[in-house]
């Protein structure tokens, strides 16, 4: 009887401590690649160094947040959403920012925040048309998409820094460290907050109130992002990142309290997607033909 009762406790501890294993293994892999690069001087190790260095902390944070939500989304679903959301977000955001600069000659920080935060919600918004996931799943998906976006962005910055410094690994290692430490309070936290608010719309008793809450949260996320881009010192990044992370953890705690374990959403077809879209806008829908 005691062994049976201890199983849920051991499973919970396993979920909560899994992120430590990801961090330790990822850090060891980064150290191994760095040692191999320094020892051989072979530039073939550079892509591996940038990928592992940019991904260790985001993957750790995704694992940590995913462990807070027992059940619901599978690892494959989260990984797929992260890959699609990160790539689509970086491509859409980069293209829109380029066109904005080309048309208007400048790119204010609030514009960067608005474009990138909107682009990161593209894939979660499509998922919401096919499913009706609870807001807690929105936190997990948002953190996953935001983290994937941050990985790709960090790899780009690291590559540019490596080329501009003439192959100086010290500057690249410092850049990877700073961005990795700040990542949980950056893109991951912002997209997690916005996605949770987005996923809570369809579950709101008053649809207009759900939309209003989402718009307020989204405006706050854009402000956090634009403020981040306007900072110029690591202390400011630390303060803002800590505040963003606290907001994400507070929102996760509140959702756990007010939205206990909900049944996972069921997959639907074309009609379900249409119904979800109409329900999204709070409209009526004719009865499904038989």
N, C-alpha and C positions, 0 to 999 in steps of 0.2 A: 504493500500500500504506500509506504514512504517513497519507494523508488518511482512509483507512478506519479505521486504528487510532486516529486522533484523535477519531473520532465519539463513542465512548462517553465519552471525557473531556469533550468539549464538552457532551454531553447532561447529564452529572453536574454540571458547573459551572452549566449553565442551571437545573437543578432546585434547586441549592443557593443560587443568587443570585436566584432568582425572588422570594423574600420581600422582598429589598431594593427591587425595583421596586414591589411592593404597598405597602410602607411609604412610599416616596417619593411615589407617585401619591396614596395615601390622605391623606397629610399635606398635599399641595398642594390636594386637593379641600376638605379641612377649612378651610384658610386662605382659599380662594376664597369658601366659604360665609360664613365669619366676616366677611371684608371686605365682602361684599355686605350682610350683616345690619347691620353698623355704619354702612355708607354710606347705606343706605336707611331703616333703622329699621323695616323691614317684618317683622312677626311671622310671616309665611308661611315665612321662612327658618329659624325656630326648630326645627321637626321635622327638617329636613335637617341642621342643626348637631348636634343630639343624636344622630341616627342615625350620621352619618359619624364624629363624635367618639368615639362608643362602639364603633364597629366597626373602626377602622383597625388598632389593635394586635392584637385577636383574629384578624382575617383574616390579618394578617402572620404571627402565630404558627402558625395552621393551615397556611399555605403552607410555613412552615419545617419543621414536623414532617412534613407530607405529603411533602416532598422527601427526607426521610430514609428513606422506605419506597418504593422503586422498584417499580412494578407493583402488583398487588393491586387496591385500591379505585380506582374512577374518580372524577373530580371531581364528577360528577353524584350518585354514591352518597354521597360525603362531604357534599356540600351538602344533599342531601335528609335525611340522618340528622341533620345539624346543625340544620336548620330544625325538623324534627319533634321532635327531642330537646330543643331549647331551649324551644320553645313548650309542649310537654307537661310538661317539667320545671318551668317557672315557674308553670304553672297548677296542677299537682298540689301542688307545694310551698307555693304561696300559700294554697291551699284548706285543706291539712292544718294549716298554721301558724295560720290563722284559727280553725279548729275547736278546735285545742289551747288557744289563748288563751281562747276562749269557754267551753270546758269546765272548764279548770283555773285560769284567771285569770292565768297567766304563761307565759313561753316561755324556758326555760333555753337557754344557748348550745349545749349538747350536743344538745338536742332539735332546734334549727335545723340543726345539722350533720347529724344522722341523717336528718331529713326531706329536706333538699335533696340530699344525696348519694344517697339512695335514689331520689328522683324523677328525677334525671339519668340513672340507669341503666335507666329503664323502656324506652326505645326500643332501646338496645343489647341488652338482654336479649331483646326480641322478635326482633331481627335474628339473635341467636344461635340461636333456635329454627328459623329457616329456612335458615341457612347454618352453615358450620363455619370461620369466619375464624381466621387465626393471631393470636397475641397482639399482634404488631406492628400489625395492623389495628385491634386494640383500642385501642392507643395513639392512633392517628390519629383513630378515631371518638370516643374519649373526649375528646380535646383539642377536636375540632370541636363536640361537644355541650356541653362545659363552656364553651367560648368563646361559643357562641350564647346560653347561659343568662346568661353574664356581660354580654353586649351588652344583652339585654332588661332585666336588673337595673340596669345602669348608666344606661340611658335613663330608667328609672323614678326613680332617685335624682336624676338631673340635672333632670328635670321638677319634682320636688318642691322641689329646691333653688332652681330658677328662680322658682317661685311664692312660696316663703317669703321669698326675698330681694327680692321686688318687681321682678324682671326684671334683677337684677345679673348681667351676663355674666361678670364677673371670677371670681365664686365658682363659677359653672358650669364655666368653662374650667379652673379649678384642680381641681375635682372630677373632670372628665373626664380630666385629665392624670394625677392620682394613681391613679385606678382603672385607667386604661389601662396605666400602667407596671407596676402590681402584678398585672395580670390573668394573665400567663403563669405566675406562681407561685401563683395562686389557683385559681379554678374549673377552668381548663384543666388544670393539673397534677394536681389532685385527681381529676378524672374520668378523665383519661388513665391514672393509676395503677390506679384501681379497675376500669376497663374492661379493661385489659390482664390483670389478675388474673382477671376474670370470664371472658374469652375463653380463658384458659389451662386452665380446668377440664376441658373436654372432651378436651384433648390430653394430659392427665396420665395416666401409666401407673397410678398409684394415685388413684382418683377422690376418695377421702376426703382425700388430701393436697392435691389441687387445691382442694377446698372449704375446707380449713383455711387454705391460703395466701390464698385470696380473703378469708376472714373476717378474717384478721390485717391484710391490706392495707386492707380496708374500714374496720376499726376505727381504723387509723392515720390514714386520710383523714378520718374523722369527727372525730378528735382535732385534726388540723391545722385543720379548718374551725372547730370550736368555739373553739379557741385564738385563731384569727384574729378571730372575732367578739368575743372578750373584750378584745382589745387596744384601746388608745386613742391611740396615737401612730404617726407615720409610720415611725419607726425600727424599731418592732416589726414593722410590716407588711413592711418591707424585709428584715429578718432572716428572718422566717418564710417570706416569698415566695421568697427566694433558696434557702432550704433545700428547699422543695417543688420548685422548678425543678431543683435538683441531683438530687433523688431521681428525678424524671421522666427526666432525661437519662441517669442511671445505669441505670435500668430499660430505657430504649430501647437503650442500648449493650449491655447484657447479653442482651436479646432478639435483637439483631442477631448476636451472637456464637453463641448457643446455638440460634437458630432461623433459619438462613439462608433465602434466598428460597424460599417455599413456593408450591405451586400455588394459585391462587385458588379459593375455594370455589364449588361449583356450585349454581345456583338449583334449588330443588325445589318440589314441590307440597304438597298436604295431607298425604299419607303421609310425605313427608320431614320435614314439621314435627312430625308425631306421633313419628316415629323420633328426631328431635333431642331432643324433650322427654323421651322415655323414656331416651335416652342421657345426657341432662343429669343425670337422677337415678340413673344407673347401674343400670337395670333391664333385664330381658330383653324382647324384642319378637318376636311371632310372625312367621313368614316372610310376606312380602308375597304376597297371592293373585295368581295369573296368570289 
